């Protein structure tokens, strides 16, 4: 058994102690108890591969690795079944109203939200590694789906679901998930914050009845004021009432009622309040639907905008539409693919980012680890199989995962009960959904999404790192000014440019020393020191720096006699930079100067030595003293201690230390570039 974590006791115990960590042949980790056979254990799969392609290839076809249920099902008990039942039922009361609302964000009929809510949790039971996460439609994913499908035909959304899932499975098989590490936390937070603004404002149409046709924020704001006379009083009153009620119940959930009282009445009261607040979405929709139904039956003309007819019954099980007939014209797969375009890339990547981030967050909160690559596989399989049931793209939901965790869920089997309730609602309760006021669904979306805007991160990043602040702010602004997909793309590109900026503008420390002789032509020694590894964007900067020092020497009627290049902080070097050094060496030689290198690590020196045709004059010394002795300049060149003292005053970071015989990379966070 490899890479397995066993949890004992209640899953919501955040103060769990690690009482045993095996460091012998069995890498199993036991939390809270030493005995894995205890009745209270919960088994969650950890990373089942060592990170290499070879080991992953060996494990990928291993049923135990690909189906984590085979591990935790062995210790499943009646107590866990009860916990999963309660949690699954609670999540179902949340997912039904949310899915109906999110379908409207995706521009699809409301029933497609329910179609997208029951296959994912079932697949995740067998393939997921997090006990908390719940799969299904989300607000951000719905917005992205609408961006690429425009809500014209559900066939586009279903096809996108299948293709996104297939790409996610491929990413998992090829272990390409590491590419997501290049999407920084500020960019992700900026995207979710910008998307929250877009989604919340986009629901103003359903909340108030104001006519809006634009899909971008700025035109929507203009249409809001231009069409303010089209506001519907009934929708507005219903929407604001539902929104205020949801926010009040959210606040009530944080209040400790009878906190110091342990009587049965107090405990029962706390549980009732908690259930009422947790399932607030369901209760709001129920009350609003009952009000609308009674109004219709009594003939009261409140002019409420209702959801309308929703198809009942199980969704048709068919293969995804690789073509369909539109107004009597056959639309091919190629045409559909060209219209979806970059959605085939953005949707799966966003799904992976959203779901794995949530799984990791709740894994840290509840003291277990998830297998990120297996999570990607679970997301992909969930989408692929959901597409056969008319689903649009799904991923992990933060709000429902939080409900699941707070409900003390024991294993992923809680998804079985969530899916069962959704299926029952499709079979028996769909006719009642036509009386749901759209304003109540809009209130649910707004009350949920506004807390995704991470306003506190502005001040935090401003204090901690100005570049991250720029990435976050830029992503938010682009999302709000254009659209969510442009925002995430622009944010990633902008963040990568900021990351690469130090490599294009390397921090080069230089010092020029007179050789001590009087009267021209005197000599000078030029010493260079670099902050980090050098690559091709820095090649021109290096040449310009050399030319600058040569020009400075010539203006003072001093010839650049020696150039000492300190490679002590250079851990990598590429061919373009090597050629730049060779060109600089030839330029010094043309002015009767010589270039020498000191303190290079073995791998860097070997790179120079292998490029003998490009740099035949390469000379390296292990230290400055070795170079001084070899050049026979003891009386005219400063000592190494004097040199190091001067360079230390201008050092990039005091943490930088080198071992000439080591090929181990230093921690990147030790290199600070000002």
FITI-543367 format. One line per field, with one value per residue (C-alpha): residue number from 1; x, y, z. Coordinates in steps of 0.5 Angstrom, whole numbers. Example, Ala and Ser with C-alpha at 12.3 -4.5 7.8 and 13.67 -1.06 7.14 Angstrom:
BEGIN
nr <- c(1, 2)
c1 <- c(25, 27)
c2 <- c(-9, -2)
c3 <- c(16, 14)
This chain:
BEGIN
nr <- c(1, 2, 3, 4, 5, 6, 7, 8, 9, 10, 11, 12, 13, 14, 15, 16, 17, 18, 19, 20, 21, 22, 23, 24, 25, 26, 27, 28, 29, 30, 31, 32, 33, 34, 35, 36, 37, 38, 39, 40, 41, 42, 43, 44, 45, 46, 47, 48, 49, 50, 51, 52, 53, 54, 55, 56, 57, 58, 59, 60, 61, 62, 63, 64, 65, 66, 67, 68, 69, 70, 71, 72, 73, 74, 75, 76, 77, 78, 79, 80, 81, 82, 83, 84, 85, 86, 87, 88, 89, 90, 91, 92, 93, 94, 95, 96, 97, 98, 99, 100, 101, 102, 103, 104, 105, 106, 107, 108, 109, 110, 111, 112, 113, 114, 115, 116, 117, 118, 119, 120, 121, 122, 123, 124, 125, 126, 127, 128, 129, 130, 131, 132, 133, 134, 135, 136, 137, 138, 139, 140, 141, 142, 143, 144, 145, 146, 147, 148, 149, 150, 151, 152, 153, 154, 155, 156, 157, 158, 159, 160, 161, 162, 163, 164, 165, 166, 167, 168, 169, 170, 171, 172, 173, 174, 175, 176, 177, 178, 179, 180, 181, 182, 183, 184, 185, 186, 187, 188, 189, 190, 191, 192, 193, 194, 195, 196, 197, 198, 199, 200, 201, 202, 203, 204, 205, 206, 207, 208, 209, 210, 211, 212, 213, 214, 215, 216, 217, 218, 219, 220, 221, 222, 223, 224, 225, 226, 227, 228, 229, 230, 231, 232, 233, 234, 235, 236, 237, 238, 239, 240, 241, 242, 243, 244, 245, 246, 247, 248, 249, 250, 251, 252, 253, 254, 255, 256, 257, 258, 259, 260, 261, 262, 263, 264, 265, 266, 267, 268, 269, 270, 271, 272, 273, 274, 275, 276, 277, 278, 279, 280, 281, 282, 283, 284, 285, 286, 287, 288, 289, 290, 291, 292, 293, 294, 295, 296, 297, 298, 299, 300, 301, 302, 303, 304, 305, 306, 307, 308, 309, 310, 311, 312, 313, 314, 315, 316, 317, 318, 319, 320, 321, 322, 323, 324, 325, 326, 327, 328, 329, 330, 331, 332, 333, 334, 335, 336, 337, 338, 339, 340, 341, 342, 343, 344, 345, 346, 347, 348, 349, 350, 351, 352, 353, 354, 355, 356, 357, 358, 359, 360, 361, 362, 363, 364, 365, 366, 367, 368, 369, 370, 371, 372, 373, 374, 375, 376, 377, 378, 379, 380, 381, 382, 383, 384, 385, 386, 387, 388, 389, 390, 391, 392, 393, 394, 395, 396, 397, 398, 399, 400, 401, 402, 403, 404, 405, 406, 407, 408, 409, 410, 411, 412, 413, 414, 415, 416, 417, 418, 419, 420, 421, 422, 423, 424, 425, 426, 427, 428, 429, 430, 431, 432, 433, 434, 435, 436, 437, 438, 439, 440, 441, 442, 443, 444, 445, 446, 447, 448, 449, 450, 451, 452, 453, 454, 455, 456, 457, 458, 459, 460, 461, 462, 463, 464, 465, 466, 467, 468, 469, 470, 471, 472, 473, 474, 475, 476, 477, 478, 479, 480, 481, 482, 483, 484, 485, 486, 487, 488, 489, 490, 491, 492, 493, 494, 495, 496, 497, 498, 499, 500, 501, 502, 503, 504, 505, 506, 507, 508, 509, 510, 511, 512, 513, 514, 515, 516, 517, 518, 519, 520, 521, 522, 523, 524, 525, 526, 527, 528, 529, 530, 531, 532, 533, 534, 535, 536, 537, 538, 539, 540, 541, 542, 543, 544, 545, 546, 547, 548, 549, 550, 551, 552, 553, 554, 555, 556, 557, 558, 559, 560, 561, 562, 563, 564, 565, 566, 567, 568, 569, 570, 571, 572, 573, 574, 575, 576, 577, 578, 579, 580, 581, 582, 583, 584, 585, 586, 587, 588, 589, 590, 591, 592, 593, 594, 595, 596, 597, 598, 599, 600, 601, 602, 603, 604, 605, 606, 607, 608, 609, 610, 611, 612, 613, 614, 615, 616, 617, 618, 619, 620, 621, 622, 623, 624, 625, 626, 627, 628, 629, 630, 631, 632, 633, 634, 635, 636, 637, 638, 639, 640, 641, 642, 643, 644, 645, 646, 647, 648, 649, 650, 651, 652, 653, 654, 655, 656, 657, 658, 659, 660, 661, 662, 663, 664, 665, 666, 667, 668, 669, 670, 671, 672, 673, 674)
c1 <- c(0, 3, 2, -4, -7, -12, -16, -19, -24, -29, -27, -29, -24, -19, -14, -13, -6, -1, 1, 4, 8, 12, 18, 20, 18, 10, 9, 2, 1, -4, -8, -10, -9, -4, -9, -11, -17, -20, -28, -27, -22, -23, -19, -17, -12, -6, -1, 0, 6, 13, 12, 16, 13, 15, 12, 6, 5, 6, 1, -4, -7, -7, -14, -13, -9, -15, -21, -19, -26, -23, -19, -24, -30, -26, -27, -34, -39, -46, -44, -40, -47, -51, -46, -46, -53, -54, -49, -51, -59, -56, -52, -58, -62, -57, -55, -62, -64, -57, -57, -63, -60, -53, -57, -59, -52, -50, -56, -59, -66, -66, -67, -60, -58, -61, -58, -51, -52, -52, -47, -41, -42, -43, -37, -33, -35, -31, -25, -24, -19, -23, -28, -31, -31, -38, -38, -43, -45, -42, -43, -36, -36, -43, -41, -35, -40, -44, -39, -37, -44, -48, -54, -56, -57, -55, -52, -46, -45, -46, -41, -36, -37, -35, -29, -27, -27, -23, -18, -18, -17, -11, -8, -8, -5, 0, 2, 1, -2, 4, 3, -3, 3, 4, -2, -1, -5, -6, -9, -14, -16, -17, -21, -26, -27, -28, -32, -36, -37, -40, -44, -47, -49, -51, -57, -59, -64, -67, -67, -71, -74, -70, -69, -61, -59, -51, -46, -41, -41, -40, -46, -50, -49, -51, -57, -59, -60, -62, -68, -69, -77, -77, -76, -82, -84, -86, -79, -75, -79, -79, -71, -69, -73, -70, -63, -64, -66, -61, -56, -59, -59, -52, -50, -54, -50, -44, -48, -47, -54, -54, -46, -45, -52, -51, -59, -63, -67, -61, -57, -64, -64, -57, -58, -65, -62, -56, -60, -65, -59, -55, -61, -63, -63, -68, -72, -72, -74, -80, -83, -82, -85, -91, -92, -92, -97, -102, -102, -103, -108, -112, -111, -107, -104, -97, -93, -88, -83, -83, -78, -84, -84, -79, -79, -80, -77, -70, -65, -65, -58, -55, -48, -45, -48, -42, -47, -54, -59, -61, -67, -67, -59, -54, -49, -42, -37, -32, -37, -39, -31, -30, -35, -33, -26, -21, -27, -24, -18, -20, -26, -22, -16, -21, -25, -18, -16, -23, -23, -16, -16, -22, -20, -13, -16, -21, -15, -11, -17, -19, -12, -11, -8, -11, -8, -8, -7, -12, -17, -16, -18, -24, -26, -25, -29, -34, -35, -34, -40, -44, -44, -48, -54, -54, -50, -46, -39, -38, -33, -32, -36, -34, -40, -43, -36, -36, -44, -41, -35, -39, -45, -39, -39, -35, -33, -35, -41, -45, -45, -50, -55, -54, -55, -61, -65, -63, -66, -72, -74, -73, -78, -83, -82, -80, -87, -87, -81, -84, -87, -80, -80, -73, -72, -71, -66, -62, -62, -59, -53, -52, -52, -47, -42, -41, -37, -32, -30, -23, -23, -18, -13, -12, -9, -5, -2, 0, 3, 7, 9, 7, 8, 3, -2, -1, -3, -9, -11, -10, -14, -20, -20, -19, -25, -30, -28, -28, -30, -28, -24, -20, -19, -16, -12, -9, -8, -4, 0, 1, 4, 9, 11, 13, 16, 20, 22, 28, 31, 30, 33, 38, 41, 48, 53, 60, 66, 72, 79, 85, 91, 95, 100, 101, 101, 97, 96, 94, 90, 83, 80, 73, 69, 62, 57, 50, 44, 42, 42, 42, 38, 37, 33, 39, 44, 43, 43, 50, 53, 51, 54, 60, 60, 58, 64, 69, 67, 68, 75, 76, 73, 78, 84, 85, 85, 80, 86, 82, 75, 73, 66, 64, 59, 58, 51, 50, 46, 44, 46, 44, 47, 45, 48, 54, 55, 54, 60, 64, 62, 64, 71, 73, 71, 75, 81, 80, 82, 88, 84, 83, 76, 77, 71, 71, 67, 63, 59, 61, 55, 56, 64, 62, 57, 63, 68, 63, 62, 70, 68, 64, 68, 75, 79, 75, 79, 76, 79, 76, 77, 79, 86, 87, 86, 90, 96, 96, 96, 102, 98, 99, 102, 97, 90, 86, 86, 80, 78, 78, 74, 69, 68, 66, 62, 58, 56, 52, 50, 44, 42, 46, 43, 47, 52, 55, 59, 63, 63, 55, 50, 44, 40, 39, 32, 29, 26, 33, 35, 32, 32, 31)
c2 <- c(0, 6, 14, 13, 17, 14, 19, 17, 20, 26, 29, 36, 36, 41, 40, 33, 31, 27, 21, 17, 18, 12, 13, 6, 1, 3, 10, 10, 16, 15, 21, 21, 14, 9, 3, 3, -2, 3, 4, 11, 12, 15, 13, 18, 17, 21, 22, 15, 17, 20, 25, 22, 20, 13, 12, 15, 10, 4, 7, 9, 3, 0, 0, 2, 8, 10, 8, 11, 8, 1, 4, 8, 3, -3, 1, 4, 4, 5, 11, 14, 12, 17, 22, 22, 22, 28, 32, 29, 31, 38, 39, 37, 43, 48, 45, 45, 52, 54, 50, 52, 59, 58, 55, 62, 65, 60, 62, 55, 53, 52, 44, 44, 46, 40, 35, 38, 36, 29, 25, 29, 27, 20, 19, 23, 17, 13, 17, 23, 24, 29, 27, 34, 37, 37, 37, 41, 47, 54, 61, 62, 56, 58, 65, 62, 57, 63, 67, 61, 58, 65, 61, 60, 52, 47, 43, 47, 47, 39, 38, 43, 39, 33, 36, 39, 33, 29, 35, 34, 27, 28, 33, 28, 22, 26, 29, 36, 39, 43, 48, 51, 53, 58, 61, 65, 66, 74, 72, 67, 71, 77, 73, 70, 77, 80, 75, 76, 83, 81, 75, 80, 86, 81, 78, 86, 84, 78, 82, 88, 87, 92, 91, 89, 86, 87, 82, 86, 90, 97, 97, 94, 100, 104, 100, 100, 108, 108, 103, 105, 106, 99, 96, 92, 93, 86, 83, 88, 87, 80, 80, 85, 81, 75, 78, 81, 75, 71, 76, 76, 68, 68, 73, 69, 63, 66, 68, 63, 62, 59, 58, 57, 53, 45, 43, 39, 45, 50, 44, 43, 50, 51, 45, 48, 55, 52, 47, 53, 58, 52, 51, 58, 58, 52, 55, 62, 59, 55, 61, 65, 59, 58, 66, 66, 59, 62, 69, 65, 61, 67, 71, 76, 80, 82, 81, 77, 74, 66, 61, 58, 51, 46, 39, 34, 27, 24, 27, 23, 19, 20, 21, 28, 32, 32, 36, 38, 41, 48, 51, 46, 46, 41, 44, 40, 39, 43, 49, 48, 47, 54, 58, 55, 57, 58, 55, 48, 51, 56, 51, 45, 49, 54, 47, 44, 51, 52, 45, 43, 50, 48, 41, 43, 48, 44, 38, 43, 45, 38, 35, 31, 31, 30, 27, 33, 29, 24, 30, 32, 25, 25, 32, 30, 23, 27, 32, 26, 22, 28, 30, 24, 26, 33, 37, 43, 44, 42, 43, 43, 48, 52, 54, 47, 44, 48, 46, 39, 40, 43, 38, 33, 29, 22, 20, 22, 17, 23, 25, 19, 22, 29, 26, 22, 28, 31, 26, 25, 33, 32, 26, 28, 36, 39, 42, 46, 49, 53, 58, 60, 67, 69, 75, 69, 66, 72, 74, 67, 68, 75, 73, 67, 71, 77, 74, 72, 79, 79, 86, 85, 82, 89, 92, 85, 85, 93, 91, 85, 85, 91, 87, 82, 88, 90, 83, 82, 89, 88, 82, 85, 91, 87, 82, 88, 92, 86, 79, 74, 70, 76, 77, 71, 70, 78, 76, 70, 74, 80, 76, 72, 78, 81, 74, 74, 82, 80, 76, 81, 86, 83, 86, 87, 90, 93, 96, 99, 99, 103, 99, 104, 107, 114, 117, 115, 110, 107, 100, 99, 92, 92, 87, 84, 81, 78, 76, 70, 65, 68, 67, 70, 76, 78, 78, 85, 88, 84, 87, 94, 94, 92, 97, 102, 100, 101, 107, 110, 108, 111, 117, 118, 116, 109, 103, 97, 92, 86, 84, 80, 76, 73, 67, 66, 67, 65, 58, 57, 60, 59, 59, 66, 69, 65, 68, 75, 74, 71, 78, 82, 78, 80, 87, 87, 84, 89, 94, 90, 88, 81, 77, 72, 68, 67, 62, 59, 53, 46, 46, 53, 52, 46, 49, 54, 49, 45, 51, 52, 54, 60, 62, 59, 64, 62, 62, 61, 61, 58, 65, 72, 70, 65, 70, 75, 70, 68, 75, 77, 83, 82, 89, 93, 89, 89, 84, 79, 81, 88, 86, 82, 87, 92, 87, 85, 92, 92, 84, 82, 78, 76, 69, 68, 63, 58, 51, 50, 43, 42, 42, 43, 49, 54, 56, 61, 65, 67, 71, 78, 83, 90)
c3 <- c(0, -2, -1, 3, 9, 14, 18, 25, 29, 26, 20, 22, 28, 26, 32, 30, 32, 28, 33, 28, 22, 19, 16, 15, 9, 10, 8, 11, 15, 21, 24, 31, 32, 31, 30, 22, 24, 29, 27, 27, 21, 15, 9, 4, -2, -2, -8, -11, -15, -14, -19, -25, -32, -31, -24, -26, -32, -27, -23, -28, -30, -22, -20, -13, -15, -20, -16, -9, -7, -6, 0, 4, 3, 7, 13, 12, 17, 19, 23, 17, 13, 17, 17, 9, 9, 13, 9, 2, 4, 6, 0, -5, -1, -4, -11, -13, -13, -15, -21, -23, -22, -25, -32, -33, -32, -38, -42, -42, -40, -32, -33, -35, -29, -26, -31, -29, -22, -21, -25, -23, -16, -17, -22, -16, -11, -15, -17, -12, -7, -3, 2, 2, -5, -9, -17, -21, -24, -21, -22, -26, -30, -32, -34, -38, -42, -44, -46, -51, -53, -52, -50, -57, -57, -51, -56, -56, -48, -48, -54, -50, -44, -47, -50, -44, -40, -45, -45, -37, -38, -43, -38, -32, -37, -39, -32, -35, -29, -27, -33, -28, -23, -28, -26, -20, -14, -15, -22, -20, -15, -19, -24, -19, -16, -23, -25, -19, -21, -28, -25, -20, -24, -30, -25, -24, -30, -27, -20, -22, -29, -32, -40, -41, -48, -47, -44, -42, -36, -39, -44, -38, -34, -39, -41, -34, -33, -40, -39, -32, -33, -35, -28, -25, -18, -16, -19, -15, -9, -9, -11, -5, 0, -2, -2, 5, 8, 5, 7, 14, 15, 13, 18, 23, 22, 25, 31, 37, 40, 47, 46, 54, 55, 54, 55, 50, 48, 47, 43, 39, 37, 35, 30, 27, 26, 23, 18, 17, 15, 11, 7, 6, -1, -1, 4, 0, -6, -3, 0, -6, -10, -6, -6, -13, -14, -9, -13, -20, -17, -14, -20, -17, -22, -19, -26, -23, -28, -27, -29, -34, -36, -34, -37, -32, -33, -33, -39, -45, -45, -52, -55, -55, -61, -66, -70, -70, -75, -74, -78, -83, -84, -82, -77, -77, -72, -75, -75, -68, -66, -70, -66, -59, -61, -55, -50, -51, -48, -43, -40, -38, -35, -31, -29, -26, -23, -19, -17, -15, -11, -7, -6, -3, 1, 5, 5, 9, 13, 15, 15, 9, 3, -4, -11, -15, -22, -19, -18, -25, -28, -23, -26, -33, -33, -29, -35, -40, -37, -36, -43, -44, -40, -43, -38, -39, -36, -29, -23, -16, -12, -6, -3, -3, -1, 5, 6, 5, 10, 15, 15, 18, 11, 12, 5, -2, -2, 1, -7, -8, -3, -7, -14, -11, -9, -15, -20, -15, -16, -24, -24, -19, -18, -24, -26, -19, -21, -27, -21, -18, -19, -23, -18, -12, -17, -18, -11, -9, -15, -12, -5, -6, -11, -8, -3, -8, -9, -5, -3, 3, -2, -5, 2, 3, -4, -3, 3, 1, -6, -11, -17, -15, -13, -20, -23, -19, -20, -28, -28, -24, -29, -35, -33, -31, -38, -43, -41, -36, -41, -43, -36, -34, -41, -40, -33, -34, -40, -35, -29, -33, -36, -29, -27, -34, -33, -28, -33, -39, -34, -30, -24, -25, -20, -23, -20, -23, -20, -22, -22, -18, -24, -25, -32, -38, -41, -34, -33, -30, -27, -29, -24, -26, -21, -23, -18, -21, -27, -34, -40, -47, -45, -42, -47, -50, -43, -42, -48, -46, -39, -42, -47, -42, -38, -44, -46, -38, -38, -45, -43, -37, -42, -38, -42, -39, -38, -34, -34, -28, -28, -22, -23, -16, -16, -23, -23, -30, -37, -44, -51, -52, -46, -47, -54, -51, -46, -52, -56, -50, -49, -56, -55, -49, -53, -58, -53, -51, -45, -42, -39, -34, -30, -23, -18, -23, -21, -24, -29, -31, -32, -36, -41, -43, -44, -48, -53, -54, -62, -60, -54, -55, -50, -44, -38, -31, -24, -17, -13, -14, -11, -16, -21, -18, -17, -24, -27, -23, -21, -13, -12, -17, -16, -10, -5, -5, 2, 0, -6, -3, 2, -3, -7, 0, 1, -6, -6, -8, -2, 4, 4, -3, -2, -7, -6, -13, -12, -12, -17, -13, -14, -8, -6, -11, -5, -3, -9, -8, -13, -12)
